Amino acid sequence: MASSSAVGTLVVGAFIAPPAIAPPPRQKKLPKNSPGNRTDMAWKHGIVDPDNPRKIQCKYCQKKSSQPSINAVLKKGLRDDACQAIARFFYNNDIPFNVARTEEFTIMCDMISIHGNGFKPPSYHDLRIKLLNQEIKLTHEALEEHRKEWRNIRCTIMTYGWTDRKRTTILNFLVNSPKGTVF
């Protein structure tokens, strides 16, 4: 009582599977403009720049060009908006432009960008009390390192003075050592 079919063979109530047939191997589909699959008609007029594979070189005039990424286009607009906001901050608060040349300004911008989206700036109270006290503490710690150096190597005390328009004399005292100058 055995019967057979296209699916398998039935032998006294048991099913025997047909011989295993391996599926055909999948062919890896290459992206349209990958080096092995240049089907876009624009490749008739340009070649990949040998110095920079992200650029295309024209076959006729040898000019090299590349298309900006979507992120680059979007970020350019964001950067322009951020720069305009920074400029407005400088203008509206009478901040001298040379502040933008300081290392602290660059560090501030870097730290904000590292934080990323949603950075909450410090409040008036934080700037006036909490952060000011932290900065004073850090300054005292840095000064203490200089004082330790002064005990070992010695130092030079310098002064310079000037008079302002109201004829007020102002004296600045500086301490110079191999570790640096402190005033």
Helices and strands as residue ranges (DSSP letters): E 3-4, E 9-11, E 14-16, G 41-44, E 46-48, E 56-58, E 64-65, H 70-92, G 97-101, H 103-115, H 124-125, I 126-130, H 131-153, E 156-163, E 169-177, E 180-182
